[in-house]
Amino acid sequence: NQKYSPADIKVEGDYSQAAFLYVANALGSEIQIRNLNTSSFQGDKKIIEIISKISYNNKMKAFEVDGCDIPDIVPIMTVLACFCEGTSKIYNVARLRIKESDRLESISSCINKIGGSVTTTEDSLIINGVESFTGGEVDSFNDHRIAMSMAVCATKCKKPLIIKNASSIEKSWPDFFEQYKKLGGKVNVFDME
């Protein structure tokens, strides 16, 4: 017996998408992030807390975080952990193995191919800090969060990074690469048959 009535509402900005920008900033980019509700109950808002806790003297220290309630930001948190001093751990994330891809294997495979150091366990990621990535070629595994995470990785690569199947980004952020270019990123998008 419910009824719907017309109303004007404002939809909150999405912290799971903004997490990519927050991590890019933590790694040295300068992106102004607006239109997010600071009182939001979105779980992925935790990225702000994590970054603020690990930052000190223009460096970042290793961290451990339970990713059970924030699975969408685990891939980009893995990128963040790569540039922290020491060894970080993201645990309680076994359910990421049944997302668009096995995100534990996908993100570790991609990062390891470009000079990172990520080990997977059944339900966690163990990440050793590095100074930079080399660049190279990775596959997004047709997973939008892996592709966007690798685009952020590209900002810390010594050489170009090719992301295969990057069009998977369109699932959640169709104009991601347009925005990436506006923010100063260099992108060549082409289809490979």
C-alpha positions as CSV (number, residue, x, y, z in Angstrom):
1,N,0.0,0.0,0.0
2,Q,2.9,2.4,-0.7
3,K,2.6,5.4,-2.9
4,Y,5.2,7.4,-4.7
5,S,5.0,11.1,-4.8
6,P,7.1,13.4,-7.0
7,A,9.9,15.2,-5.1
8,D,13.1,17.1,-5.7
9,I,16.0,15.3,-4.2
10,K,19.7,15.6,-4.4
11,V,21.6,12.3,-4.9
12,E,24.8,12.2,-3.0
13,G,28.2,12.0,-4.7
14,D,29.7,8.6,-4.7
15,Y,32.6,7.9,-2.4
16,S,33.5,4.7,-4.1
17,Q,34.3,6.6,-7.3
18,A,35.8,9.5,-5.4
19,A,38.2,7.1,-3.7
20,F,40.2,6.9,-7.0
21,L,40.7,10.7,-6.8
22,Y,41.6,10.7,-3.1
23,V,44.2,8.1,-3.7
24,A,45.5,10.0,-6.8
25,N,45.9,13.1,-4.5
26,A,47.7,11.0,-1.8
27,L,50.1,9.9,-4.5
28,G,50.9,13.5,-5.6
29,S,48.1,14.7,-7.9
30,E,46.2,17.8,-7.1
31,I,42.5,17.2,-7.8
32,Q,39.7,19.3,-6.2
33,I,37.0,16.9,-5.1
34,R,33.5,18.5,-4.6
35,N,29.9,17.6,-4.1
36,L,30.4,14.9,-1.5
37,N,28.3,14.8,1.7
38,T,30.8,14.9,4.6
39,S,28.0,13.5,6.8
40,S,27.3,10.6,4.5
41,F,26.8,7.1,5.8
42,Q,28.5,5.6,2.7
43,G,31.0,3.0,3.9
44,D,33.5,4.0,1.2
45,K,34.0,7.4,2.8
46,K,36.5,5.4,5.0
47,I,39.1,6.2,2.3
48,I,39.5,9.7,3.8
49,E,40.1,8.3,7.3
50,I,42.6,5.8,6.0
51,I,44.6,8.4,4.1
52,S,44.6,10.8,7.0
53,K,45.8,8.1,9.4
54,I,48.7,6.9,7.3
55,S,50.1,10.3,6.2
56,Y,53.0,11.9,8.0
57,N,55.8,14.3,7.0
58,N,54.9,14.0,3.3
59,K,55.2,10.2,3.5
60,M,52.8,7.4,4.1
61,K,53.1,4.5,6.6
62,A,51.9,1.0,6.1
63,F,48.5,0.1,7.3
64,E,46.2,-2.8,8.0
65,V,42.5,-2.5,7.3
66,D,39.5,-4.8,7.3
67,G,38.0,-4.5,3.9
68,C,34.8,-6.5,4.5
69,D,32.5,-3.5,4.5
70,I,34.4,-1.5,1.9
71,P,35.0,-4.1,-0.9
72,D,34.6,-1.6,-3.8
73,I,37.6,0.4,-2.7
74,V,40.0,-2.5,-2.0
75,P,41.6,-2.3,-5.5
76,I,42.5,1.4,-5.2
77,M,43.5,0.9,-1.5
78,T,46.0,-1.7,-2.8
79,V,47.4,1.0,-5.1
80,L,47.7,3.3,-2.1
81,A,49.4,0.7,0.0
82,C,52.1,0.3,-2.7
83,F,53.5,3.7,-1.9
84,C,53.4,3.3,1.9
85,E,56.6,2.6,3.8
86,G,56.6,-1.1,5.0
87,T,54.1,-3.8,4.5
88,S,50.4,-3.2,4.4
89,K,47.6,-5.7,4.7
90,I,44.0,-5.6,3.5
91,Y,42.1,-8.5,5.1
92,N,38.7,-10.1,5.3
93,V,38.1,-9.7,1.6
94,A,37.5,-13.2,0.2
95,R,34.3,-12.1,-1.4
96,L,36.2,-10.0,-3.9
97,R,37.1,-13.3,-5.6
98,I,33.5,-13.4,-7.0
99,K,33.1,-9.8,-8.3
100,E,33.4,-8.8,-12.0
101,S,36.8,-10.5,-11.8
102,D,38.7,-12.2,-9.0
103,R,39.7,-8.8,-7.7
104,L,42.4,-10.2,-5.4
105,E,44.2,-12.0,-8.3
106,S,43.4,-9.2,-10.8
107,I,44.8,-6.3,-8.8
108,S,47.9,-8.3,-7.6
109,S,48.6,-9.5,-11.1
110,C,48.4,-6.0,-12.6
111,I,50.5,-4.4,-9.9
112,N,53.1,-7.1,-9.9
113,K,53.5,-6.8,-13.7
114,I,54.4,-3.1,-13.4
115,G,57.0,-3.5,-10.6
116,G,54.8,-3.6,-7.4
117,S,54.9,-6.3,-4.8
118,V,51.5,-7.8,-3.8
119,T,50.8,-11.3,-2.4
120,T,47.4,-12.8,-2.1
121,T,46.1,-15.2,0.5
122,E,42.7,-16.8,0.6
123,D,41.1,-13.6,2.0
124,S,43.7,-10.9,2.0
125,L,46.3,-8.8,0.1
126,I,49.7,-8.2,1.5
127,I,51.4,-5.2,-0.1
128,N,55.1,-4.2,0.2
129,G,55.8,-0.5,-0.5
130,V,57.8,0.5,-3.6
131,E,59.1,3.9,-4.8
132,S,57.5,3.8,-8.3
133,F,56.1,1.5,-10.9
134,T,57.9,0.7,-14.2
135,G,55.0,0.8,-16.6
136,G,54.2,-1.8,-19.2
137,E,51.0,-3.6,-20.2
138,V,48.2,-5.1,-18.0
139,D,44.7,-6.4,-18.5
140,S,41.8,-5.0,-16.6
141,F,40.1,-8.4,-16.7
142,N,37.0,-6.5,-17.9
143,D,36.7,-5.1,-14.4
144,H,35.9,-1.4,-14.1
145,R,37.5,-1.0,-10.7
146,I,40.7,-2.7,-11.8
147,A,40.9,-0.5,-14.9
148,M,40.4,2.7,-12.9
149,S,43.0,1.6,-10.3
150,M,45.5,1.0,-13.0
151,A,44.8,4.4,-14.5
152,V,45.8,5.9,-11.1
153,C,48.9,3.6,-11.1
154,A,49.8,5.2,-14.5
155,T,50.4,8.4,-12.7
156,K,53.3,6.8,-10.8
157,C,54.9,4.8,-13.7
158,K,58.3,5.6,-15.1
159,K,57.2,4.5,-18.6
160,P,53.7,4.4,-20.3
161,L,51.1,2.0,-19.0
162,I,48.8,0.2,-21.4
163,I,45.5,-1.0,-19.9
164,K,43.8,-3.6,-22.1
165,N,40.0,-3.8,-21.9
166,A,39.9,-0.4,-20.3
167,S,36.4,0.2,-21.8
168,S,35.1,-1.8,-18.8
169,I,35.2,1.6,-16.9
170,E,32.0,2.5,-18.7
171,K,30.1,0.3,-16.3
172,S,30.4,2.8,-13.5
173,W,32.1,6.0,-14.9
174,P,31.5,6.3,-18.6
175,D,33.5,9.5,-19.1
176,F,36.3,8.5,-16.7
177,F,39.0,9.0,-19.4
178,E,37.6,12.4,-20.5
179,Q,37.8,13.6,-16.9
180,Y,41.3,12.0,-16.5
181,K,42.5,14.1,-19.5
182,K,40.9,17.2,-18.1
183,L,42.9,16.6,-14.9
184,G,46.1,16.5,-16.9
185,G,46.3,12.8,-17.6
186,K,47.6,11.6,-21.0
187,V,45.4,9.0,-22.6
188,N,45.2,7.3,-25.9
189,V,42.1,5.2,-26.1
190,F,41.7,2.8,-29.0
191,D,39.8,-0.4,-29.6
192,M,41.7,-3.6,-30.3
193,E,39.9,-6.3,-32.3
